[in-house]
């Protein structure tokens, strides 16, 4: 679908208040490997990405010719590869859609057994940065499917077939299979007990910046932000200038809001208790691979709920690995500046910090194409098209939104009016009224967050309002 989005796809609420940023450069293309050869590592960062060009399959060989996009079926036969846990497919032009099906099968490293064919969600074009923003118009961007978590694997086979209107359709140029290894989780050091006057020497500058934006809520280097009563949070003393980390060019508006947060919290009676939030440090985000700098919007008026479409075949102990894989896929494979969602929730109800910039701040995400401004994106790890979300998931979404929306004086059971930037549901400039807690499909023609999770949003709204103390 992203193809139709080149100039008009997106539903935008307002122009983003964002500083210009320098996007990451495209990953260096690797040479096409010989059949069954192990491709070289692309870099030496924790974790890795193998990027394998797809080839014509079967009858498509005759149509491949000088136009790679003319092939209607591409893929790779079974082959040995370096260990990986997540797969996805990317292509050159993010404005070109992949109309068709993507299926993969993988070999488990545990027992050497090949999985059945698994579908990869192809409609990932409704995610991403807003058009017209620095991130949304970056040359590093690629078209991409949703990522699929497959667990520890060392063999892969893939087939991609173009289908449109009951017939075959050409595939996008430059199709590549991305195999992501999340790397080992970071070694847990001693938990910081007090707020330091300056970032510990053990933290890199990027780690200190990512942690420092949460320093009013937890010590530098903390792996989790503890749950807290909003009254205690509102009365917490401000961090003085010399205690603050060297931040990566925050927007002036964000600095003004940060200074006003405690006062604002005192004035707003309906703020839910802050839930425990596992930080980027806690799930092992490699801060070196994201873009430097944080980009903020004015406020948070609404929350869009998503499912990650990565499948449900993970344990909650593996959730940090799933997050590291998605993060790497968003940045290194899709060309985004950082993890796309503001928050993530696993199927046990654990809440995770997503895009860097501060959990209490209005960080501009890349979760709902056209709707990122003045909103937050919450991704539930899993696929809920035909599976019900656990009760813990609905509770976590309610608790998170009760706190975060409450900081901005927003009623979870209310509605908000946003302005469309143009898309497949609403024309550009049309004012659209949404539930404050909305599903991704409310602003775009997509199945996300899956009909079963979408059906639970009414319960989440009611619970969120109760956590805020509303009747």
N, C-alpha and C positions, 0 to 999 in steps of 0.2 A: 504493500500500500504506500510505501514511502515515495514511490515514484510520483504519484499524483500530488505529493506534498511539496515539490520543489519550490513552488511559489505561493501556494495557497493553503497548504494542509494545516492546520493547526488552529486551535481555538485558544486565543490569548485573552487574558483578562485585562492586562494593562501592560504598558511598556516596562520592561525590567529595569530596575535601578541596579545596574551592575557595572563594576569597573572593567575596563578592557583587560583581557587576560591573554597570555601567550599559550596556545594549545600545544599539546605534545606532538612531536613529529610522528609521521606514520612509521609503523614498525618496518624494519628493513625486510624486504622480500627475500625469501630463501629460494635457492635453486630447486628445480623440480627433482625430487629424489628418484633414484632407481627403484624399481618395484621391490617391495619388502625391505628397503634399506631403512636404517634408523637415521632420521634427520638430525642435524647438529642442533645443539642448544642455541637459542637466540640471544641469550644474555646470561649473566651470572647472578641475577637477583633471586631472592628466595622464591621458589616456584618457577615455573617456566611455561612457555607457550610454543607448541609445535604448529607450524602453519604449512599445510600441504595443499598445493594446487590440485583441483579436481580435473579429471580427464573425461572425454566423451566415452559413453558406454554403448555397446551394441550398435544399433542402427544409427545412433547419433554421430558415429565416426564419419559417416558419409556427409553429414551436414556441417561438420565442425569447420572445415576449410579455413578461410582467412578471418572468419568472424566467430570468435569463441562463444559469443552470446547466441549464435544460431543453433547450437546444440540443444536439443530438447531433453536430453538425459545425460547427466554427468555423475561421476563418483570415483570411488577407489575400490579395488578388490581387497580381499583380506590381506592384512599385512601386520608385521611386527612393528611396534613403535615404542618410544620411551614411555615410562609410566605416566598416566594422566587420570583425571577423575571427572572432567567436565568437557562437553563438546558443544560446538556451535559452527555455523557457516557464515562467512562474510563475503562481500563482493565489493567491487570498486566504487560504484556510484550509489550513494545513499538515497538518491532520488529515483532509483529504479527499483520496482517491486520484484519480489520473487513470487510469481504466481505458480504454485505447484506444491509438491510434497518433498519433504526431506526425511529420510529414514536412516538410522544407524544401528549397527550391532557391534558389540564390544566383547572383548575377552577378559574375564576376571583374572587378576593376578593371584587371587586366593586359591582357585581350583582349576584354572585353565579352561573353564567352560565358557562357550560363547552364548551371549544373551539372545533372546528373540529380537526381531526387528522392532525398533522403537521410533515413534514419531517425534520429530523436532518441530516445535511451534514456529511457523514461518512468518507470522504476522507480528513482527517486532517493531514495525515502523511507526506505531502509535506511541512508542516511547521515544525519549530523546529530548535534547535541548530545544527551546523555543526558537522558531525562525526569527532571524534578524538579530539574535544575540551573537556574541563572539564565538561561543561554543557551538551554536547551531549552524554557523556558516563556515566552520573551520575546514581547511583542506584535508585534515587528518581523518575526517569522518568517513565511515564505510557503511554500506547496507549490512544488516545482520539479522539472523534469526534469533529467537530466544535461546539462551544456553540450556543445556540438559545435563543434569548431574547423573553420572553413570557409576560412580564409585571407582575404586582402584582397578585400573585396567592397563593392559599392555598390548592389545591388539584391536584393530578397528576395520570396519567395512562400512561404506556409505554409498547411498544412491539418492540422486536429486532428479526429479522429473518435473518438467514444466507442464502445467495444466491450466487452461483458462477457457471458460465458456463451453465446457464439454469436450474440448480438443486439446491439442498440444500448444505450448507457447514457448518462445525462446527464453532461455535463462539469462540472468544478468552476467555481464562480463566479469572475469576475474574471480570466479568462485574459488574459495579456499576453505578447507576444513581446519578449524582451530581446536587443538587438543590442549587443555589447560591442566597443569599440575599445580595444586594450591600450595605446595611446599609444606614443610613441617611447621607445626604451631610454634610460636616463640617460646623460649624458655621463661618460665615464670620466676621473676625475681622477687625480692621481699616487697610486700605491699607497703606503699607509702602511707604513713600514719598522720602526718601533719602537712599543712600547706607550706611549701617552701617559698623563700623569698625570691628565688630564681630557679629556672629549670635545672634539674640534676645534670651533671656532666655526662651521665650515661645516655642521655637522650640526644639524638641528632637535632639539628635545627628544625627540620621538617616535623619530627616527632614532637618537639617542644611546642611548635606552633599549633599542631593539631590538638595537643593536650591542653595547651594554655587557654584556648577559647572556652574551655570548660572549667577553668581553674577556680571559679567562684562556687562550683558545685562539687569538685573533687580535687585531690592533690594532683600535681604534675605526675604523669606516668601511671595514673590509676587505671586499673583494668575494668572498673565499673564505677558508675555514678550511683551512690546509694539512694534508696527510696527515702523520701522526706516529706514532712508535712508542709503545705504551702505557706503556712504562717511563719514557720522557722526559716524557710527559704527567703521569704520576703524581708525578714529582719536581719538576714546575714549581712555582715559588713562588706562594703565594696573593697575589691582589691586595689591597692594603691598603684600609682603609675610605675613605681620601681619594682613592684611585685609582678607586674604583668609580663608575659613573654614577649619576645620580639615577634610581632604578628606579621603576617604576610600581606601587607597592603589591604587592610579591611576598608570597606566603603565608609565614608564619613557618616552616612546615615546610620550605618550599623553601629559605629562608635557612639553616636548620640543615643541610639536606642539602648545600647548596653548600659550607659550611664543612668538611663531612666528606668531600667527594669525593676529594681527594688521598689521604687516609688509607685510604679504602675501596678505592681503586684498587690501593694497595700490597698490600692483604690478599687481593685477588682475582686469582689467577694466570691465569685464563682470560679475558683481554680481548683481542679482536682489534685489530690496528693501526687507528687512526682513518683513514678514507678522506678524501680531499679533499671538502669540502662547500661548494658555492656558497651564499653567504649571501643573505638577503633583499635586502641592498644590491646584491649581484651580479646578481640577476635583476630588480631595479628595483621592488621592492614600494613602493607609496605608503603610508607609515606613517600618513598623516593619515586614511585612510578606515577603518582598523580601530578596534576599541574600545581604549581605554586600559586598561592593567593586564594582568598575566599571571596565568593560573590554572594551578595545579599539582595533580597527584595525588601519592600517596605514593611510588610506585615504578613500574618498568616490568617487568611479568611476561611479556608476550607482544607479538608484532608481528603486526598484521593487514595482509595484502597486498591491494591493490586495483588495478584498472585505472581510469583516469579516464573511460573511455567517450567521450572526445572525438575518437576517430578517430586514424588513423595518418598522415594527410596533412599532416605537418609535417616540417620539417628540424630537425636538432638546434640549428642556429643560431637557429631560431624558438622553441625551447623556453622561453626567458625570456618571450617575448610570450604564449605559451600560458599560462604560470603567472600572468602579470599579468591575463590575461583571466579565468581561473578564479577568482583571488583577488577580482577585482571582482564577478564573478557571485555568489560565495559571500556577500560582504558587502553589496553594494548591491542585488542582486536577490533573494537568498534570505533575507537578514536575519541571517546568522551574524555572530559577533563578529570573525572573522578567517578566513583561509584554513583549510579544514577539516582537511587532513592535516598530520601532523608533518613528513613528508619527501616528496619527489617524486624520481622517477628518469626520465630521458628514454631514448629508445631507443638512444642511444649510450653509456649507462651513467653519465652525469653525475648526481651526487647533489645535491639542492637542499634548503636549509632551508625548511620550510614554515611552520606556525604559529609566531608569535613567542613568545619566552620562554627561548630558550637550547637549543642542540642537545644539550648534555650533561645537560639537566634533564628531569624527568618532566612535560612540558607536557600539560595536558588538551586533547585535540583534539575534533573533531566528525567523525570519520571512519567509525566503526562504531556506529550507533545502539544504545545500551545497553551497549556494550563499551569506551567511551572511557576509563573509569577504570582506572588501572594498566596501560595498554597504549599502544602507539604505532601510528600508521597510516602506511603507505608506499604512495603512489599511483604506479603506473607510467603515464606519459603515453602513452595509446593505448587501443586496443580489441583484446582478445585472445580474443574468442569464437570466431573462425574463423582467426586468424592467430597463428603462433608468435612468442613474444617473442625478440628477439635474445639471443645468449649474453651480451652485455655487460650486459643487464638483470639476468639471473639472478646474474651475478657481483657487480654493484653491490648488489643486495638482500642477498647473502650477506655482503659486506664491511661494509655498514652495520649489519646486525643483529649481526654478530660483535662489533663495537665497542660499540654501544649496549646490547645485552642483557648484554654482558660487564661493563659498568660496574655492573650490578645483580646480578652473580653468576648469570646465567641461562644454562643450557645450550640452545643452539639445537636440539639433537636431542631434547630432553626434552619434557615435557608440563606444563601448568599447569591448575589447577582454578579456574574462575571461577563466580560465582553469577549466575544469570539474573535479570534484572529483569522478565521477561515478554516474550514475542514470538511469532512465528509458528512457531518450532521448539521452544522450551522454555518451560515455565510459570515464572512468577515464583517465585524462591527455589530453583529446582532447581540443584544443583551440576553443572557440566558440565566435562569434561576435554577440553582442546584441545592440539593440537601447539603448541609455543612459537611457531613461525612458522606462522601459520594463514592461510587464505584467508578473505575476507569471507563467502563462502557457508557457512563452517563454523558461523557463529552466526546466520545469517539465510537465509531462502529467497530467494536471489538468484543470478544468473549470475556476479556479480562474484567474482573478478577475470578472468572468462573461462576457459573450460575449458582452453585451451592454456597460459595463465600458471599456472593452478592446478596443472596437471600437472607443472610445473617446480619446485614448492615442495619436493619431496623432495630434489632436487638442491641447492637453496638451503640447506636445513637441513644437509646433509652438508658442503657447502663452508663454511658459516658456522662449524660446529664445528671444522673444520680450521684456519680462520683464527684461532680462539681457542686453537689448540694442543691440542685434544682429539683422541684417537684415534678 
